[in-house]
């Protein structure tokens, strides 16, 4: 019951945000350059609000400590994931071998304590030593060394 109320509330916020973009095509064409810049900032703020909402409404249960995380290569950008959605390296998504699609996972870098909330949308990684593949944006947000390809993380699942 608590999960369904939380999910309903989250979906209501997302639909409210989507309905606020009702600018005519002429206005879009006239202010295209400004709209793009403002659009990126707005999207980032909306994603941060959703993440903070999830964090405040749900509790995370530790799934695995000292898991090895890596990130998707750029060549996968735009390809279909196993769940059917298109992969975008600029979103907060991840691949896991067993967790159900749609699962919200809080991934915390064990070196610096930074964390990010991602949604499982794909299967993988297909390397035995790796536990989770993050989108490039999610990986870079928590990475302490931007040039590294992997890190040790703690994975927690939203209950």
FENBELCOR-V748802 format. One record per helix or strand. SS is the DSSP state (alpha for helix, beta for strand). FROM is the first residue (numbers start at 0). LEN is the number of residues. If there is no record, write none. Layout:
# FENBELCOR-V748802
((SS:FROM:LEN) (SS:FROM:LEN))
This chain:
# FENBELCOR-V748802
((alpha:1:18) (alpha:24:6) (alpha:31:26) (beta:59:12) (alpha:73:3) (beta:79:1) (beta:85:1) (beta:92:4) (beta:103:6) (beta:114:8) (beta:131:3) (alpha:135:7) (beta:149:9))
